[in-house]
Amino acid sequence: MRDLAGGFGHLLAGQRWVFRNGRWLGFGLLPGLLTLVLYAGALVGLGYGADDLTAWATPFADGWGSPWLGLFRGFLTALVFCLGLFIAVITFTAVTLLIGQPFYESLSEQVDRSVGGEAPESGLPLARELWISARDSVKVLVRVLLYGIVLFALGFIPVVGQTVIPAIGFCVSGYFLTEELTAVALQRREVELKDRLALLRGRRAMVLGFGIPLVLAFLVPLVAVFLMPGAVAGATLMVRELRGEDEEQAEGDGAEDSDGRTPQEHPGRPGHPAPPAPQQPSPYAGPYAAGPRHPAPQQNPYAQ
């Protein structure tokens, strides 16, 4: 439960970050707006053509009587549209990140700087980064489609198909949606897709706590566009925790330098006072020969 709440906390922290930095909010909205227009047109087309697609795919039911024909094809039409919506939710992030790669990478770097002081950079040309992002997104999409086909088939099971299967579908969507969002920060750290998936599997509850609320929010029109910048920021914060970077930074603040001194003892370190200068010897002090504290009495020359 702690990881589940932690994932949701990172999502909220990312949204707060972009709203405190309004310039980055506006900067991150542009790719989402363009992707929204493309997907809205595709879903409208699917809505108008789903009936014809279902009728074409089920010619064996043409001779069924009423109301069974209408109920059967109406149910399949709803499933087709839900499958299209499921794919749209998953691929929306991938396409938006691909279109807005330069935008979101800059945003992620700024989040790293604001909390850690340094921002890892891949050092790759933009064309190479786009190719890696597109290649990994296709690999993730193949996995999503396989899950989608299985869940689509299980949706025909009475009761279970209308209750348990949709819940599993939201979990799958949230998991892979989080993978796409964390890819922005992890790709800058030169983490390959295989290692990224292994990293997320190690903290499934946190990943689901981050992704499932986001999937539910993305079902509301226009919400996805406005949440994308904060989602990228929150994913960057979560990556730092998953990789233990915040803990390493905290340990580094108390670690000894190469000369054996901690940062608190290091002269000139910002935020820490320099050690006191060594005291100079008194100018009135002079060298004295070592000897007895009291001089020995001298003999009287006039004594007999």
N, C-alpha and C positions, 0 to 999 in steps of 0.2 A: 504493500500500500504506500510505503514511503516513496518508492521509485515512481509509482503511478502519479502521486501528487507532485513529485519533483518534475516529471515531464510536463505536466500542466503548468507548473510554476515557471518553467523556462519559456513556455509559449506566452504566458502573460508578461514575463520580463521582457521578451522581445518586442511585444506590442508597446509596452511603456517606453522602451528605448527609442523607437522610431517616432513616437508622439512627442517625446522630449527633444528630439532632433528633427524638427519639421522639414528641413531641407531634404533629408534623406527619405522621408515619407513620400514627398512629391517625386523625388528622383526614382523611387522604386515602383511607383504606380504605373508608369508608362508601359512597360512590357505586359503587365497584366491587362490593361485596357485593350491593347491590340489583340491579345490572345482571346479575351472575352468575346470580342466581335466575331472572330473566326469560329469559336465554338458555339456561339448562339446561333449562327447560321446553320451549322451542321446539325444541331439538335432540332431546330425547327424543321429542317428537311427530313430528319428521321421521324419526327412526329407525324408529318403528312404522309410519309411512305411506309410506315410500319404495317398498316393494314394490308397493303398490296404485297409486302414482303411475306407476311404471315400466310396470306392466301396462296401465294406462289409456292411456299414451302410445305403446305399441307393439302395437296390435291386429293388425297384419299378421303378427306372429310367433306368433299363437295356434296355428297349425297345425304349427309346427315340432316335430320329434321330439326325443327325449332323446338326448344331453345338451345339444344346442345351445340349446334354449329356456332351460334353467336357466342355462347359462353366459352367454348374451347378456344376459338380464335381470338376472342377478346382477352382471355388470360394470356395467350402466347404473345399478343401485341404488347400487353403491359410488361411482360418479361423482356421482350426485345428492347423496349424503350428503357427499362431499368438497367439492362446490360449496357446499352449505349451510354446511359448516364454514369454508370459505374466506371466504364472505360474513360469517359470524359473527365471525371473527377481525378482519376489516377494520372492520365496523360496531361491534364491541364498544367500541373506543376512542372512536368518535364518540358513541355513546349514553352511555357512561360520562362523557365530558367534558361532554356536554349536561346530564346529570342533576347532575353535580358541578361545574358552572361556577363557582359562588362559592367552593367548596372549593379547586379547583385554581388558580384565579386568585390567591387569597390565598397559596397555597403558592409559586407562581411569583414573586410579588412579594417574598416573604421570601428566596428564593434570590438574586434580584437585589440585595437589600439586603446580604446576607451577603458577597457578592463584589465589589459595585460601589458600595455606599453609597447609591445611588438606585434607585428602582423606577419605570419608566415606567407611567403610568396612562392608560387611554383616556378616562376622564371621562364615559363613557356610562352611562345608566341600565341596571339589570340586565336589564330586559325587552328593551331594544335589543340588548344584548350576546348574550342568548339567541337572539334572532331572527337576528342575523348569524351566530352559530355554527351554528344549525340550517340556515340557507340555504347556507352554505359546505359543510357536511357533506353535504347533498344533492347539491351539485355534484360533490364528490369521489366520492360513492357512485355517481353515474352513470358516472363514468370507470372506477371499479373494476368495475362490472357489465359494461361494454363489454369490458374486458380479460378478465373472467371468462368471458364468452360465447365469446370467441375462443379462450381457453385450453381451455375445455371441449370445443370442436369439435376442436381439435388433439390432444386427449387420445385420440382414436380412431386416430391414426396408430400403427401397430405400432412398438414399441421406443422411438421418439422420444417418443410420448405417455406412456410410463411412466417416462421418465428425464429428458429435457431439459425437457419442459413443466412438470413439478412444480417443478423448480429455478427456472424463469422465474417461476412462480406465487409462490414464496417471495420473489423479488426484488421483484415488483410489490406484494405484500402489505407487505413491509418499507418500501418507498418511501412508500406512502400512509399507512401507520401512523405513520411519522415525521412526515408532513405534518400529521396530526391532532394529534399531540402538540406539535409546535412552534407550532401555531396558537394555543395558550394564551398564549405569550409574545409572538408576533408580533401578535396581535390587540390586545394592550395597547399595542403600539407603533404601532397604526393602519396596519398593513401589509395591503393587500388580498390576496385569494386569488391573483389573477394574479401579483402581485409575489412572493408567498410561493412559488409553484411555480417561478418563475424563479430565486429565491434558492437553492432546493434543487437545481434542475437544474445550477447552477454547481458544486456539490460533491456529485455523485452518489455517489462512493465513500464519503464520510463519512456520507451519509444511509443508504446500505445497511449500512455497518458498525454503525450505530446500530439500524436497523430489523430486519434479518434475524435477529440473535440474539433480539430481543424477540419476533418472530413465532414462532420455534421454542419459546421459553419459554412463550408463551401457549397452545401446544397442550397443555401439561400442565395438568390440572384444578387450579383454585384459584390457580395461579401468577400468572395475569394480575392477579388482585385485589391480591396482595401487591406486585407489581412496578409497579403503576400510579403510586403516589405518587413513587417514585424515577424512573420514566420521565418524568414531567412535570418533575421537578427537572433530570434530565439533558438533556432537550430545551431547557430554559431556558438551561443552560450552553452548549449547542451553538449556540443562537441568538446568544448573545453573541459567539462566535467567528465565525460566519457573517457577522455584520454588522460585525465588526471593533471591537466596543465595548471589549473588553479592551485592544486596542492603543491606541485613542484615550484610554482612561483612563491608560495608562502614559505616553503622550506628554504628557497634560495635567499629570501630576505634575511634569514638568520644564519645562513651558512658562512663559514670562514672564507676569507680571501686567501690568495696564494701566500701572503706573508703571515698567515696565522691569525689575522684579526677579523672579527665579525664586522659587518657593515656598520653596526652601531659604534664600533671603535675606530672605524676608518676615518682619518681626517679629511674634511672637505666633503663628506657624503651629505647630499641634500637631506634636510630634515633631522640631521644628527649633529650635535655640537662637536667641534674639534677638541681633542684632548688638550689639557692645559699645557702651556709652554714650559719647558724646564726652567727652574729658577737659576738666575745668574749669580755668581759669587759676589759677595759684597766688595765694592771697590776699596773699602777701608781695611779690609782684611789683608794682612801681609804674611809672607812666609816666616815662620819662626823655627829656629833650630830645635830639634828635639833635645830634651834634657830634663834634669830634675825640676820639679815644680818650684822649689825654693833653693836659691844658690847657697853653696857651702860658705860658711863664714871665713873671711880672709885673716891671716895672722897679722897682729899689730907689729909694725917694724920697730917701734920704740920700746917694746916690751923687753925687759932684761931676761 
